[in-house]
Amino acid sequence: MQMKRRIERALISVSDKTGLEGLARGLHAAGIEILASGGTGKAIAGFGVPAREVSDYTGFPELMEGRVKTLHPKVHGGILARRDLDAEVMQAHGIDAIDLVVVNLYPFESVVERSGITYAEAIENIDIGGPSMIRSAAKNHEFVTVVIDPADYASVLAEVAAGGTSAELRRELSAKAFARTSRYDQAINAYLSATQAPDTDLEFVSELRYGENPHQRADLYRDKRVSLEGSLVAANQLQGKALSYNNIMDADAALDCVRQFEAPCCVIVKHANPCGVACAEDIGEAWRRAFECDPVSAFGGIIAVNRPLDAATAAQILDAQFVEVLVAPTVADAAREVLERSKNLRVLEVGDQAREGRGREYRRVSGGMLIQDADSVHLIEDALEITTKRAPSHAELRDLVFAFKVVASVKSNAIVLARSARTVGIGGGQPNRVTSARIAEMRAEELGLETRGSVLASDAFFPFRDTVDAAAKMGVTAIIQPGGSMRDKESIEAANEHGMAMVFTGRRHFRH
């Protein structure tokens, strides 16, 4: 039998006050008693509509700054009561039937999308009482009407005015209510899952300023299975603002590159790619040469050095460029005093930078995770295969090894031009190596750096001879590449035609 249910008492507790005045006035005009909690009660009173506070009805005050207000037997008993079976229990405990429940939830989804939201703030915006009342009312829809959307106020008021809500409307609103609480729970689950370590071997370190973009939250975890010596996770931050996700990614890229070199070296990284790398007799000269590789890109970059940072070098850096993060094994006391001039500069001491032993790398993909051994550029010069008629000179070989260590840190497809232990041009992240080579040449020309007499490193083999031909036009004298293409012979013949030296490493270094 399809029954209408008269509404004599309504409970309203809404975060979104849209349409609340019209609803409250309509219910009052129909002679319906209104129970309301906290802020909702104050809003209704402001409309000049009488509403009874939930705490007055339960005889129990709101507790814990509003955390506990509707979680009470008189509330849930009034909602869940079966009118045909539970009348005696209701009378014995002073429980009044609640026929209409109007609830919408704390805006958890929108809160966690805000920039800079903390974990604690997100947790406080998880609604407990609201979903409980909604589910109670939705379950007992034979007797109770539940409304979670202001868009449904008008249809409910219309049926109230016609004598009561129909079974069809109550079922429809019940399904809508369960769908809402399901989405709400999924949103909470997604947020909490994103804050958990993807693996029990990871341990929470800290919450970061934000993720790749300000609207994304991020956390830092450490891997308990590997040594932290020389790592960013164990770094001592001497000064500056809190680190962001991008700060750590870029600093790690710089550290990963600079640790490949034994001589004093400086690496400047921008957006996870090296923009200047140089080695020299001392770290100050290494920084100066790295900075001159690309002063424009170095602005706002990340600097890593593989020697203790001294005061003179620190002063040169601050005078020449804006830096986001500076990474060094140690920072001299005098250098610290200099760096304090730039209060926001993040300065990290990482200790000894071992060139091996980075262990495994993890990357999330949709529905799973990729795990691989960390890449390492370990070249034994005697093991390089000389493929051309002309062998590289001692100076060329030194620069080839230098360039190949750098190219392994550039996003694929990657090309590095180098001369005298310094990058001249860098091109990467392109669909083909010819374009990367042209970008490297273009950057060198823009900065007034001479490509003639430089060497070229590629992260992978050449499928065609076109990159060799392009290199020859730049004045490149020697090339280092992994080899392994079906057309290696064409590339070797091209190098011979141009009088270039070419060596194969037998190992590629893709970096996606």
PAKE-475911 format. One record per residue: x, y, z of N, C-alpha, C in turn; residue in three letters. Coordinates in pm, whole numbers, plus 50000, padded with zeros to 5 digits. Atoms other than C-alpha are relative to their C-alpha. Example, Ala and Ser with C-alpha at 12.3 -4.5 7.8 and 13.67 -1.06 7.14 Angstrom:
// PAKE-475911
500894988150000512304955050780500905012050000ala 499184988149994513674989450714499235010950073ser 
END
This chain:
// PAKE-475911
500844988150000500005000050000500885012550000met 499244987850011501435033749896499465010250098gln 500484991349892501225055850204500705013350001met 499424987049971501715092550259500345000550148lys 499614998649860503495101550579499975014850038arg 500084986349950502535132750766501295003550073arg 498804995349931505395153250898499585009450112ile 500324991749884505025166851247501255006350062glu 498754994949939508635171751346501134998149900arg 498865000450093511715180151135501285003450075ala 498684996749947515385180251226500845005649884leu 499214993550105517545204351025501405002850053ile 498604997349966521365205351037500775000949869ser 499424998350133522945220250729501265008750004val 498814991750021526385233150637499735010149890ser 500394991250111525095247450308498625005850032asp 501254993549960522405272950401499155004249881lys 500784996650119521115276450043498554995550017thr 501435003449995517285277650043499464997550138gly 500415003549865517155273750421498825008650047leu 501074991249953514915303950484498654995549944glu 501265004450061512235292450238499524986950058gly 500375012949942512315257150380499455002050141leu 500424998149861512075268750742498625006850006ala 501304993049999509195292650668498884990749952arg 501015009350051507345265950470499614989650102gly 500305010049897507655240050744499235006250116leu 500704993349889506615264951012498555003049963his 501364997050045503595275350806499124987650000ala 500765012550000502575238750787499824994550141ala 500185004449861502665236251169500984989450044gly 498995010349968505775214451179501015005550099ile 498984996049903508045216351483501384998049939glu 498645000750057511655223251386501024998450112ile 498825001849917514655209351571501205004149916leu 498834995750076517975224851470501235000050089ala 498755000349924521605222251572500795012849977ser 499014989550008524155249351641499725011649908gly 500084989050094524655273251352498725000149921gly 501265000550075521545260951170498875006350082thr 501024994249913519385269851469500085015250005gly 499834985549996520865304851485499545006349870lys 500424994650129520285309951113498485000349989ala 501475000550007516635299151139499385010550090ile 500494989649909516105321651441500135013749937ala 499794987350067517505350051232498945002949896gly 501094998150095514685344350983498685003350070phe 501234997749924512165349651264499144987650009gly 500735012649994511165312951257500424992650127val 499635007249877511005293851588500604986349970pro 499355013150015513325263851615500554995950135ala 499535005249872514155241951912501424994449984arg 498645005050005517835235551979500024985050030glu 499885014549978518805198651958500424997350144val 499535002149862520585202152294498855001550100ser 501174998849912517295213652454499154987549992asp 500805012050019515515183552305500654987950068tyr 499335011849942518135158152418500285001750149thr 499634997449861518815175152751501494998350023gly 498565002249993522505171552671500685010849918phe 499384988950074524755200852571500934995149889pro 498985003050101526935201652262501364999450069glu 498705002149936530405188952355501145001149900leu 498765000750077533955191552231499955008949877met 500074989950107533455223052024499104995449886glu 500975004050100530475208151846500214986349940gly 499775013450055531985174051772498874990450037arg 501095008849955529205157551974498785008550026val 501234992549980525725172151935498774991949958lys 501175007950043523375149251736500204985150025thr 499765014149971524985116151838499384996550135leu 500755002049876522305108852097498824990749972his 501125009350021519635081352142498685006849969pro 501274993350027516805106852141499945005149856lys 499974995850140517955118751798499854987749910val 500035011550090518675085351633498814990850029his 501215007649970515855068251819498785006149932gly 501114993250065513455094651685500004997949850gly 499915002150145514715088651332499774985349964ile 500045014250035515045050551336498754992750048leu 501165006849941511865042751529499014995349894ala 501085005450083509375019951354498695003650069arg 501194994449934506115037551424499004989350043arg 500965010549967504155005051431500544990150102asp 499425009949909506554985651659500685006150123leu 499144994649896508575009451877499365010950085asp 500694989249927505925032552026500224998950151ala 499865001949856506245017352375501405003950047glu 498624996549965510045020852381500195015149994val 499884985550016509785056552258499395007250120met 500694993649886507315065652532500814998150129gln 499255002849878509435049152801501245008750013ala 498744992349997512515069352708499845014449955his 500234986050036510905102052610500525003649863gly 499514997750136511775098652242498845004549912ile 501024995150093509765119451997500374995949857asp 499755003950140509385108051637500495012049920ala 499494990050093511405127851383499664995149860ile 500565004650128509655125951046500745005249878asp 499274994150112511875147850829501425003450048leu 498614997149969515675149550834500595007549882val 499394991750105517315177550637501455002550042val 498584999349964521105174450647500845001149874val 498905001150096523995183650425501315000850077asn 498785003549926527565176150516501065011049997leu 498834991350004530725195050607500644998649862tyr 499495000550139532305203850271501404994149990pro 498685006349997535165179050300500705000849865phe 499385000550132535755176049924500605013449960glu 499494986950040536115213349867501115004850093ser 498984995849904538175218450183501374994249961val 498705006250028540895193450084500575004349865val 499504994950127541155209649739500655013750016glu 499434986849979542215242849892501524999350010arg 498564999049988545805253849871500415001450146ser 499444998649867547785249050191499224993450112gly 500795006649896545185228050376500884989950073ile 499205009549923546795208450657499214987250024thr 500635013049971546105172450748498995001550114tyr 500894998349885544595183151083498715007249960ala 501184992850046542235207650912499094991049918glu 500805009250080541135181050667499224990350089ala 500665009549911540365156550946498845006550074ile 501074993049929538295182451134498785002249912glu 501124998050092536125186250824499374986949954asn 500715012650023535075149750824498765000150088ile 501284999649928531405150250921499674986050052asp 500365012849939530345122551161498504999450027ile 501415000049966526925131951293499115000949878gly 500814998350121525615142650951499764987149925gly 500215012750070526235109850767499214989950083pro 500735009549914524895090651069498505002849993ser 501434996650008521595109651061499444997049862met 500485002750136521335107050685499764985149980ile 500145014450019521885069550688498844994450082arg 501135004549918519445064650974498685003149933ser 501254995950063516755084250794499774992649869ala 500155006850128517475068150457499604985450021ala 500375013949970517255033450610498524999050038lys 501375000449949513925041650777499055008249912asn 500794991550090512445058150465498524996049992his 501435003449996509195039250517499245010250083glu 500664990549909508455064350792500615014149994phe 499264987349990511035092150747500415005049861val 499554993650124511805116650466501385006250025thr 498654994749984515485125150420500325009149881val 499674990450106516695155350223501455004450019val 498584996249992520365161750145500355010949899ile 499744990550107520015185949852498975011350002asp 500954988950002518465221049863499095000149877pro 500835000650121517165214149512498714992250023ala 501185008249972514645189949670499045006550099asp 500864993649900513185214649921498615002749945tyr 501284996050058510435226349687499054988149986ala 500885011650019509115191549604499534994450133ser 500405004749867509105181749972498925009150059val 501014990649947507215213250074498674998449927leu 501235001950077504715207049794499224987950050ala 500705012049952503935172049920499555001750144glu 500444997149864503835184150280498685007649998val 501214992050011501215209450177498824991649952ala 501055008750053499265181250005499634988850098ala 500415009749900499045160550323501094990750047gly 498915008649956502375142550350500844995149884gly 499125004650107505295128250156499614986049954thr 500365012950058504665099049923501134990050016ser 498995010649992506445065649938500995001249886ala 499114998650115507835072149590501085010550026glu 499034989449972509475104849696500984995750109leu 499115004149892510835089850016501054990049951arg 499035009650054512435060849826501035007149911arg 499104992650089513895084449568501035007950081glu 499094992149917515345107049836500934991150083leu 499165009549926516635076750030501174995449914ser 498935004550091518585064149728501015011349978ala 499134988550021519955098949670500895002450123lys 499254998149875521025101150034501124989850013ala 498965010149991522885068050029501105002449897phe 498994996850102524605078249706500925011150049ala 499194988949950525755110349874500994995450107arg 499085004549894527195093350183501064990749943thr 499005008750063528895067849958501095008449935ser 499014991250062530605095449757500855006950106arg 499294993249892531525112950080501054990750060tyr 499055009749945533145081650222501144997449901asp 498965002350101535005076149892500995011649997gln 499124988450000536365111649904500954999650119ala 499165001149880537625106450258501044989149982ile 499095011150023539125072950165501125003949904asn 498994995950099540885088049863501035009350063ala 499084990549936542355116150072500934992850097tyr 499185006949900543515093750356500974990249935leu 499115009350070544925067950114501185007349939ser 498944992250063546895095049940501045004750101ala 499064995449897548475105050271500784988650063thr 499315011449941549585069950358501194995949917gln 498865005550073552895054550266499514988749911ala 500455010550091552435031949961500574986450037pro 499275012249970554495005550134500365000350148asp 499735000349856555024994350493501455003050033thr 498604997049976558755000050451500295014949992asp 499824985650004558185037450420499515006250131leu 500314993649873558095060250721499795015049977glu 500334985950018556485094650736501105008850059phe 499004990349954558985123350764499365013450030val 500594986849979557065155450716498965003049892ser 500954994750098554205173150542500695011549926glu 499344989850081555445194950256499095012249982leu 500784987750019554345230350172498844997549904arg 501025004250095552425216649872500634990449901tyr 499495009450099552755192249583500545007149877gly 499494993850122553655199049221499355013549973glu 500724987450011551025226549227499425003450136asn 500464996149865549725246749524498724993350046pro 501245006349956546335229149521500184985250034his 499735014049968548015195049570500784999350131gln 499255001849876549095184149919501004988749978arg 498955009850017552195162949959500704997250132ala 499255004049882554205144250221501324993949956asp 498705006350024557775131950243500124987750089leu 499755012549927558545096050346501444995849978tyr 498675005750017561825078550400499894984949985arg 499965014450023562645043450283500884993750108asp 499285006049887563645022850588500974989149957lys 499165011150045565404996950372501355004549947arg 498754995550061568195018950238500725009750093val 499204990549922571015039350386499615014149962ser 500374986250025570145075950423501225009049985leu 498794992050008573765087350409500055007649868glu 499904991850119574095116150166498715002549927gly 501304998550066570375117350091499295012750044ser 500804988349964567905146050088499104997350118leu 500935003249891565585127850327500665002350136val 499294998349874568245129150596500745013350008ala 499274987350004569465163950503499665008750121ala 500204990249893569895190450770499715013549935asn 500344987150058568005221650660500455011050096gln 499404989849915569995250850795499155012650007leu 500794987750002567615278750694498994999349887gln 500934998550112564805289450464498624994650027gly 501385004549992561145281950403499934984749994lys 500205014550010559705247050420500124995749854ala 499825005350135560455225150120498684995949939leu 501165004850074557835218449856500374987249926ser 499805012250080557425187149644501005002749888tyr 499114996850112559125204049347501425003250048asn 498684997349945561985216649565500784987050020asn 499335012749971562765181049671500314992449870ile 499745006750127562395166649320501185006249928met 498904993250069564725192849171501324998450075asp 498785001549921567215190949457500564985849987ala 499555013850015567335153249425500624997849862asp 499435001150135567935156249049501405006249996ala 498684993549996570815180549115501014991650076ala 499115008249918572275158549387500394987249928leu 499745012350073571955127449172501045002149891asp 499044997050106573905144248893501385003250057cys 498704995449950576635160849099500784988850068val 499295010849931577425129049291500734990849903arg 499315008450098578615112948965501455004249977gln 498694994450032581745134748959500954999550120phe 498995000349896584965130749156500655013750018glu 499414986649991586405165149074498985009850059ala 500954989849951584895196449236499015003649890pro 501034998650102581595200549055498805007650054cys 501244993049968578475222249051498964996749895cys 501135002850090575095213248900498885009850034val 501164991249983572285238448850498844993649926ile 501175006950056568855223148789498815009349997val 501274992850011565615238648668498964990449944lys 501075009150041562425218248643500534986049970his 499495013950001564265185348706501044997349893ala 498975001650102566735191148419501215008650032asn 498834991449984570325203148448499985011249895pro 499864989150098570775237348286501445004849996cys 498584996750000574445241248380500754990450089gly 499175009349923577085216248491501465003049965val 498584997550025580795222448534500854994450112ala 499005004149904583845208348706501185009749990cys 498864990749998586925228748805500954996150112ala 499025002649895589885230649042499425002150139glu 500644997549871587725244549322498525002449978asp 501464999750013584015246849395499495013749957ile 500414986750043583785284449347500095001649850gly 499844999450145585155281848993499014990749931glu 500995009350056582895251748927498635006649993ala 501304993250003579835272249025499985010849892trp 499994989050098580905302148812499854994649858arg 500065005750134581395280348504498634993749973arg 501355005750017578075262048564498975011049977ala 500934988850013576235295148603500095006249861phe 499814993950131577715308748279499454991249888glu 500605008850101576315278348095498625004949957cys 501374995550030572805293148118499485008750113asp 500434991249890572305323148350498505002450004pro 501444997650004568715327848233499244988750068val 500695011549940567565292748322500384998250145ser 499545001749861569615293648643499205008250099ala 500814991749910567305320548784498924991550067phe 500985007949927565215304349057500314985149999gly 499645014050011567135271949013500444993850131gly 499515007849887568485245449246501484997349976ile 498565002050014572235243449307500454988750092ile 499375010449919574115212649423501495000049972ala 498555000950014577855210749485500484987550075val 499495012149936580005181149583501225002550087asn 498964996249906582435199949804499395009150106arg 500514990749898581945219550130499865014049942pro 500264986650051580485253750059500725010350088leu 499244989949927582785282450157499305013649988asp 500644986849995581885318750231500145007649869ala 499784992750125583415332849913499054995249891ala 500925005550101581395309449690498565003750033thr 501364996349960578225316049891499715014449962ala 500194985850033578695353649841499865001949849ala 500104999050146579285349349466498634995549951gln 501315005350042576095328849432498905010250028ile 501054990649964573905353649618500085012949920leu 499844987750078575345383149425499574998249855asp 500235002350143574755366549087498614994949965ala 501255006350041571465347649100499054997850117gln 501025004049904568215340249278499974984850004phe 499945014549982568345304849420498864995550090val 501065005749915565515283649560500594991050108glu 499415009949908567605255749719501484998749969val 498575002150015571315251449778500384987650080leu 499665012849938572635216349852501504998250000val 498565002249988576135208849979500274989350104ala 499675009849896577905181650179500015006550138pro 499974992149878578625207550449500055014749961thr 499964985550022578365245350483500845006050112val 499124993849901581135264550656499255010450082ala 500674990149913580125286850949500005013849936asp 499934986950064581285317550760499035000849883ala 500955000450112579205306750460498565001250051ala 501354998949942576155303150683499645014650028arg 500254985849971576505339250792499685007649872glu 500274993550129576605350050428498614996449949val 501275004850055573605328950329498805005350077leu 501114994549920571495343450611499485013149944glu 500504988050067571225374550395498744996949921arg 501185004150077568645355150194499184990550087ser 500745007649897566175343850462499184988449942lys 500865010450056563945323750227500774988849930asn 499195010250066566805304450064500084987550088leu 499915012749929566635267950164501404994549983arg 498625005150004570095255050253500024986350066val 500015013849952570585217650293501414994450006leu 498785007849984573575198650429499654985249988glu 500345014150021573555162650307501114990450038val 498905008849965576915149450422500664994149877gly 499295006450111579035126350207499014995049895asp 500895003550111577515120149865500534987849927gln 499545012350064578125083949775499494999449856ala 500395000250140578085078349398499184987749964arg 500785012250026576405044249426499034997550115glu 500825004649890573845026749639498675007250020gly 501304993549986570615045549564498864990050011arg 501025010349978568755012549577498944999649892gly 501125001650092565315009949419499235013149986arg 500824988350026563075036349264498564995749981glu 501425003350003559285036949290499255011149928tyr 500844990150067556745054049068498594994649987arg 501405003950008552985052649096499515000849856arg 500764999550124550925044148788498564996650034val 501405002749974547185040448756499794985350036ser 500305013649956546215009848958501204992150050gly 498865007849955549715000449063501265008350019gly 498724993449975553385008749098501094993549916met 498805004750068556555006148891501165000550098leu 498835000649913559694995449079501194995949916ile 498815003550076563174995248931501255003250081gln 498714996349943566834995949027500335014249956asp 499604986550036568155031449035501114999549895ala 498984999350105570245041348732501325005050059asp 498684995449956573955047248773500905001249878ser 499084997950112576475061648529501404996650048val 498685004449955579585041548602500784995749878his 499245002750122582015043248311501444996450032leu 498575003449996585335025548290500545003849863ile 499584994550128587115045048018500674989749911glu 499315010250080589195015247907499024990649931asp 500985009350056585974996047834499175006349889ala 500744993450107584585021747589500444994449864leu 499695005450132584365009047231500205011549901glu 499724989950101586025031746977499564994349865ile 500625005650121584015026846657500465006749871thr 499614992350119585555052446420501494998549971thr 498605000750040588815054946232500875008350094lys 499234991349910589905083146457499584997650143arg 500285001549857590165076846828499945013850064ala 500054987049934589265105247064501325003350068pro 498814995749928592095125647207499754998750150ser 500135000849854592765125647580498995010650048his 500914989249958590945159247617498574996849957ala 501345003650048588005147147404499414988850087glu 500505011149920587745114947605499555004950137leu 500404994349871587665134647931498635006949989arg 501274993050017584825156247796498864990649963asp 501055009950034582965126347652499454993350125leu 500445006249874582875109447992499205009950082val 500734989549928581825142248153498605001849942phe 501304997550064579025147747899499054988450018ala 500885011649987577735112247929499434999050142phe 500524999849863577425115548306498885010350013lys 501054989749995575385147348255498764995549925val 501155003450084573175133647977499074990050069val 500825009749927571985105848209499025006850096ala 500894992649910570335132848424499025008949926ser 500884991650082568505149748133498844991549950val 501175007450046564985139748033500164995749855lys 499875005450136564885117647723499005006949905ser 498715003050062565485121847437501005010950037asn 499084990349944568635138847563501285001149920ala 498724996950065571635155547402500725010250086ile 499174990549926574475173047585501235003449918val 498764995250060577205194047426500905004850113leu 499084996249891580295199047644501385002849945ala 498604997250033583785213147628500715004550126arg 499194996349884586495216047893499264998050131ser 500715003749876584395198548162498925009950036ala 501124991049976581475222348120498974997949890arg 501045001250102578135219447944499955012749916thr 500114988950093577795241447637498555001749955val 501424999850039574255232247535499334987250045gly 500765011749954571565208747669498645000249933ile 501345001450058568485196247487499404987050045gly 500625012449952566015171047624498505000449997gly 501455001149991562475158847658499295001349867gly 500584998450132561865158547282499664986449938gln 500365012750062560265131947057501144993549921pro 498885005950073563545127546865501295007450036asn 498714994549958567255133846919500475011449911arg 499594988950087567705156646618499465013150056val 500584987949941565325181746777500735003750128thr 499264997349877567125178247111501375006149968ser 498704994650039570445184546934499875014549954ala 500214986250047569055215746768499715009450116arg 500264991849881567765228447101501295002850074ile 498714998049933571195222947255500835010449926ala 499274990250080572785242446967499395013950015glu 500674987149987570175270046993500315006550134met 499704994349869570755274347366501435005150006arg 498604995650002574505276347308500145013249925ala 499924987750080574075302847038499415011850075glu 500644989249925571685323347255500905005350110glu 499174996249886574215323547537501425003549959leu 498674996550047577225330247317501064989850031gly 499065010849972578835296647390500374993049870leu 499495005850124580965281247117499804984949997glu 500185014450015579865246846996501154993649923thr 498875005550077582845242946763501094995250096arg 499005005949912585325219746929499404992950121gly 500675006949888582715205347169499814985349969ser 500375014050019581755169047218498504998650026val 501455002349986578235154447210499744986750067leu 500435012449934576635128547438498514998049975ala 501415003650018573345110647369499644989250100ser 500425009949901571355090747622499694986549938asp 500325012650067570495064147362500595000149859ala 499385001250132571585051847021499315008949897phe 500554992350112571015069846690499344990349902phe 500645009050097568415052446472500335003849855pro 499584995350132569635073346177501275008450016phe 498774992349997572765092846086499755015150016arg 500314985750003570935126446100500585007750118asp 499454993049885572105135146452501515002049984thr 498574998650025575725128846351500255011449902val 499854989350098575315151546051499745013750062asp 500324987449931573705178546267501155004050092ala 498874997249910576575175546516501205005449923ala 498874995550080579145179846241499845014749961ala 500254986150036577515212446132500255009550117lys 499734991849881577865225046491501495001150030met 498585000149969581575217546487500374990250108gly 499715010449901581345187846726501114991049947val 498855008150044584545167346714499924985450045thr 500075013949950583565135846909498624997650060ala 501345003849953580415117147009500124987750090ile 500145011849916579585092947289498534996250003ile 501385005050001576455071447267500024985250033gln 500025014249961575305036847378500274990449885pro 499955009650108575175021047032498904989650015gly 501015010549992572934991546955498905001449898gly 500994998350105570915004746661500294990949883ser 499815007750122570334984246349500795008049896met 499304991450096571805014246165501265006350061arg 498754994949942574905019046381501055002549892asp 499004998850105577005013846069499895013449927lys 500224987250069575415044445903500555011550083glu 499514989349912576205066246205501525000150006ser 498535001049996579785053546217500595005549870ile 499524995050129580245060245845499885015249992glu 500194985549999578845095245891501095006850083ala 498964994349915581275102046176501354999649928ala 498755001050075584155089645961500075010349888asn 500044990050108583065112045674500355013950051glu 499784986749943583195141945905501295000950081his 498755000149924586485131946067499785000450150gly 500334999849857584795127746405500394986850065met 499825012149921585595102846678498664996350063ala 501245004649935582775081446816500304987950085met 499855011549912582695057947112498634995350045val 501235006249949579985033947228500224996050145phe 499935003949859579235027447594499354986650026thr 500735012549977576934997347553498905001250103gly 501064998149899574535012447807499305013349975arg 500784987850021571725037247751499515005350136arg 500454993649875570315061348010498745008249975his 501294993250011566675069547940499605005850136phe 500554994249878565095092648196498655006249963arg 501354995250035561325096748158499435008650111his 
END
